[in-house]
């Protein structure tokens, strides 16, 4: 029986231990992994690895709750109310709770539904006020449900709709209110009548829009995977309506790939782009110099073997609103000498500065991804809308093709092995995943000895093991089988 452990080592550390154990006992690497898995209470390396991945995802930071509304004159605050502000959550949620919430979010993603998360606070539940945070506003706009930026300030512009609190045993009708107060900038707010009976302060509440109404699920209380398997569950019934079947040319493309997988085929060029170029040629696809998907709406990503990080899309900064006005300026300021070239090859993340002093900061107020140098100088900016548009443009539907490579008589041959089929990504989760450091960006800027500057990026990337946080239920097809 598998015993969950919140203090498990990393996958990397386990693989290092397996390498050592393999030498000590004279066993295979696979057997070493199984032995180590058993010592941690797991029947197999697959089960252990799955638990390690769950722990990694649960370890992502939970955004702090917001109580910006207390600064507005229309919210009457007593001394006792101000005292209660000191009791709002400032520490991370308990690990086991984060793990449940993380798994519930992955289930929502697997279902292919857009969603956003908010956290009710002690003060918010008492005053019947919630800040409509940027992730919530972005979600509403993606669903074309509500646009705060076009809403007037004051009670006369308040908008109300039906809403539903959803759990396994019932669906409870509510009323949702969306408004902007007259004071200050009129920061967006929302409220759901009866929320205090559905959630407590610190809970993580998911909003799903269906038929132009918000449906709320308390991710701190439910176990969505179990709910979806329970026959009498109201949650299961709801998502059976939400999920719609879609038709695509996926079957047509899969059949063509299976034909190509029957035998190795020779590369038509050399270098990193060889597999992609050759595969597109075999599928009668013109060289993809545009940013449009490759095959009748399906993007094809291919590579030798199974690399850890994979590219989601390339997107330069909004030069007009960035301090640096082109890639060459970023290179000149932050690049380094490498032989005859002057380069800036590095990864940018929100988690920490890299060796060049560069890092990301996500400004929720502006919905803007910002690149900073030493936390002092702004380098470049990417509006959230721009990045979401690029993600949607590139990944309406994607085939991630894996192949092996072998050189025969000086010619490289590719053998197609498998394809991972992903559907439309969950657009509302892009910026939260960048903010948490799951999605990173690579600069690939170079000036050669002749002074020519080339830019292969910026490439926004994600680990393959994290694809389930962004894409609905990936399906893996072994291309060597019918």
N, C-alpha and C positions, 0 to 999 in steps of 0.2 A: 504494500500500500504506500502511495506517495505521501510524504509528509512535508508540507510547505514550510519553508525556512526563510525568514526575512533577512538573515545574515549570510546568504549564499555568496560565494566568490563570483567573479566575472567569468564569462565564457572563455576569454583569453587565458585567464589564470588556470582554468580547468584543463584546457588544451596543453598548457605548459606542463602541468602535473602528469597528464597522460603520456606525453613524450618521454618524461623521465621514467615513469612506471614501465613503459614499453621496453626500455633498455634494461631496467633492473630485472624484470621477470621474463624477458625474451618472448613477449606476446605481441600481437598486432595492436595497432593504434586503436582500432575499433573495440577490441577486447579491453584495452586499458580504459577507454572511456566508459565502457559498461561497468567495470570494476569500481571506478570512482563514483559513478552514478549510484551504484548499490550502497556505497558507504554513506551517501547522503539520503538514503531511503527511497530511491527511485528504481523502478524495475528496468529502465532502459535509458540510454543516452538521449534518445529522442524526447522522452518524457521529462528528463532533467533539463535538457536544453530549452524546452518549451517553458518550464518554470523559471529558468534564468531570464528568458526574454520577458516574461510577465513582470518579473522584479525590476528589470531595467525600465520598462515602460511605466511602472508604478512609481519609480523614483523621480520622474519628471516633476518639476516644481508646479505647485498649484497656485494660480494667480491670487494675489491677496484680495479680500473683499473691499468694496468701495462704499464710502459714506460721504461722497462729495456733496450730497443734497443738504447736509447740516449747515453748510456755509451760506445758504440762501435765506433771505429775510422771511420768506413765506413759511418756513419750517420753524415752529415755535419749540425752542429747546429749554428745558428747565435745568437747574443745577444737577438734579438726579440724572437727567438724560445725558448731560456731559460726563458725569461719572461713569455711566454705562458704556460710553465710548471706549473707556480704558479696558473694557472687558471683551471688545471685539477681537476676533481671531487675528493673531499676528504670527503664530507659529505654524509650521506645516501640519497638515492633517495626519492622523495616525497611519502608519504604513499599510496595515490591513485594510483600512477604509480606502486609502488611495488605490490599492490594488483592485478593490471591487469597482470603484469608479472608472479606473483605467480600462478594465475588462468590459464594462458596460459601454464606454465610449467606442471601443473597438467593435462591439456588436452593432452599434448604430452605424458605424462606418461600413461594416460588412453588408448591412441592409441597403446601403446606397442612398441614405437620406441625409439631406443637409440638416445640421443642428448647431445650436449654440448653448453655452453653459452660463448660468448666473448663480450667485451665492447670496441668499438672503442674510441680512445682518440682524443683530439684536435690535438696533435702533430702527432699521428699515421695517421690520415686522411690527414694531410698536407704532411707528408713524404711517404705516401703509405706503411706503415709498421704496422704489428700487431705482438705482442708477441704470440707465440703459447703456451698458458699456459698448466699446467699439466692436468687439466680436459679435455682440447681439445685434447692433445696428447693421453691421456688414451682412450678417445672416438674413436679416429682414430685407435688405436690398437685393441680395442674390435671389431670394424667393419672390421679389417684387411684392412684398407684403406691406411694408410701411417704410416711408422715407422721411426721417426726422428733419433732414435739411430743408425740405420744402414745407414743413409744418410751422404755422405761426405760433407765437408765444401767447400764453394766457389760457384760462379755462374755456373760453369760447371756441378754441381750436382743438380741444381735447377730442381724441378719437377712441371709440369703444367698439369692441368686437366680442363675439362669443369666444370662450376658451374652455378647455377641458383638463382636469386633473386625472391622470391615468395611472392605475395600478392593476395588479392581477385580478382583484376582486370587484372592481367597480370603475365606472367612468363618471366623474362628478363635474357637472356643468359649473362654469364660472364666467366672470366678465373681465376682460382685459382692457386696461386703460393706457393710452399712450399720449404723452403731452410734454410741453416745454413751459416752464414757469416764466412769468414776466420779468423776474429779477435777473440781474446780470446778463449772461450770454444765453440764458434759457437752456441750460444743459439738459439733454434728453432724459426723460424718466418713464417708468412704466409701473403698473401694479396689476395684480391678479386677485380679484375678490376671493377671500377664503384661503389665501396662501398659508396663513399661520396654522390652519388645520391640516395642511398637506406637507409642510416642511418646517424645520427648525433652523435657527441660525447656524451657519457653517455647512449646511447641506449643499450638495451640488445638483442643481436642477437643470435638466435639458429641455430645450424648446424645440419642437418639431412643428413645422407649418404644414397643415393639410386642409385642403378645401378652404383656403383663406382664413383659417383659424389656428391659433396656437394650441398645441397639445403639450402638456408638461409631464415629465417623468422624473421622479426623485432617484437619481443615480446612486445616492448614498444608502438607499433602503432596498432597492430591488436587485435581483440577479437576472439580467436581461436574457442571458442564454437559456437559463432554466425557464423563464417566462415564455420564451418562444417555443419551447418544447411542451408546454403545459396546455392540454386541450381546452380547458375551460377558462383560460386566461384572457382577460380583456385586452391585455397588451398584445398578445398573439393575434387576436382578432383585428385589432387596429392596424398592425403592420401588414396583415394579409391584404388590407385594402390599400395601404400606402404603396406597397411594392407593385410595380407594374412591369409586365413582361415587355421586353424590347426585342426588336428584330434588327439584325445587322448583317454585314457581309462576313462576320467572323467565321462561319462554317466554310464559306468559299475560300477564305485565306488559309484556314487550317488544312483543308484538303490539299492545297498547293504546296504547303510546307511539308506535309507528309510525303508527297511525291518526291520533293527535293531531298528528303531525309533517307530515301532508299539507298543512296550511294553518295560517297564523298564527291565534292565538286571543286574544281580548281579556282583559286583566287584570280581575280581579274586586275588586281593592283596590289601593291605592297603597303605596309604601314598599318597604323591603328585603324584606318577607315576601310581596310580591305574587306572585312566581313560584311559590313553594312552596304558598301558599294556593290559587291558581288551579289549579295542576296537580293537587293533591289533590282539589279539587272536580270537576274533569273526570274523574278516575278513580273518583269516587263514594266517596272516603275522607272520613270525618268529621274535623273539625279535630283535629289531633294535639296535645292539651294534655297527654297522658300521656307517659311515657318509653318507651313500647312502640314497636316498629317499625311502619311505616305500612301496608304492603300485605301481608297474609297472611304476616307474618314477615320481609318485606323492607323495610328502611329506604330512604326516598327522599330524596336530597339534591339540591337544584336551585339554580341560580344563573344570573345573566346573564353569559355569556362564561365564561372559564376563569380564575378568581381563583387567586392564588399559594397562599394558605393556606386550608385548609378545616377546618371544625369536625368533630372526632371525636365529642364528647359534651360535655354540661354536667354539672358535679358540684360542689356546695358542699362545703366542708370538713366534717370530723367535729367539729362545734361542741362536743360534750361534752368532747372531749379537746384542744381548741384554746384557747390563751390568749384570742383574740378569739372571742366567743360568737355573733356574727352578722355579716352583711356590713356593717351600719351601723357597727359598731365599727371594722372595717378602714377604712372610708371616713373616719370621724372622725379616725383617727390618721394616715392616710397620703394623704388626698385633697388636692385643690387647687381653688381658685376658677376657674370658667370662666363669665364673664357672670353670669347669674342663678342658675346651678347650681353645686353643689359636687360634683366628680367624682373618680373614680379609674378612668380608662381607661388601662390599661397592659398590657404583655406581661411575663410572668414566665418565666424560663428558668434552667436550672442553669449556664449558661455564664458569666453575669456579672450584677451588680446592674443594675437599670434606673435611670432618672433619679429615681425615687422611693425608691431605696435598697432595693428588694425583689428577692429572688432565691429560687430553689429549691435545696434540698439533699436528696438522697435518702439516708436512713439505712438501709443494707442490713441492719444488725442487727435493726432493728424492722420492716423492709419498710414504710417510712413516708416519704411525700413531705412535706417540711416547707418552709413559706414563712418566710423570715427577713428582718428589717429590719437593714441595716448589719452583717450577720453577728453581731449581738449580741442582738437581741430576736426570739424565736419568735412568729410571727403566727398561723399556722394549720397544721393537719396533715390529710393525706389518707392513710388506710391503703391499702396496695397492693391488698388484697382488694376494697376499695370501688371503686377505679378499674378494676380488671380486670372486676368485675361490671358496671359501667356500660358499658364497652367491649363486652362480650359481649351485653349487653342491647340495645344500639343497633345493633350491626353483625353480627348473625348472617349477614346477607347484605345487600348495599347496592347500590342503583342511584344513581350520581352523574350527574345529568342536566344537560347544558349546553344553554343556549338563547340566542338573540339577542333583542334588544329594539328595538322601533321605535314611536315615538309617531305616531299617525295621527288627525288631527282632535281632538287633546287626549286621546286614549285610548291607553294603552300596549298593544302587541300582542307576544306571544311566539311565536317560531318555534323549536321543538325541533330540535336539531342532532345530538347524539350522547349516548350514555350509556356510562359506564364501570361494568362489573359486577364487584364484588368479593365474594369469599366470606368466610367466618368469619375474623376476624383471628387472628394467632398470639399468644395471650394471654401466653405466657411472655416475649414481647419488648417488652411495653408499658413496664415499668419501666426496662429497659436503654435504651430509646429516649428516655424522659424524662430519665434520668440523663446521657445523652450530649448532650442539648439538641436532639434532633431534634423532639420533641414539646414544645410550650410551652403556656402557659395565659394567657388574657386575662381581666383584671378589667374588668367593665363595670358599675360601681356609680355611681349618681347620686342626689343629693338636690335636688329642685327648690325654687323660691322658696317654695312652700307647706309645705316640710318633709317631703314624701313621698319615701321612699327606694325606689328600684327597682334590681333586680339582674338583668341579662340573662345572666349567666354564673354562675360562672367557666366559660369555654369552653376546653376542651383542643383544641389545633389542631396540624395537621401540614401541611407543604408537599405539594402534589399530587405533586411529583417524588419524594417520599420514601414514597409509599404502598406501594411494592414492598417496603419494609423491614418492613411490618406485615401486609400483606394478600397472600394467595396470588394468583397469576397473574390480574391484572385483564384483562378482555376488553372491548374497545371496539367498540360497534355504532354505525354511522352510521345515524341514524334516517330519513334521506331515501331510503334504499335498501331493497329487499326482502331 
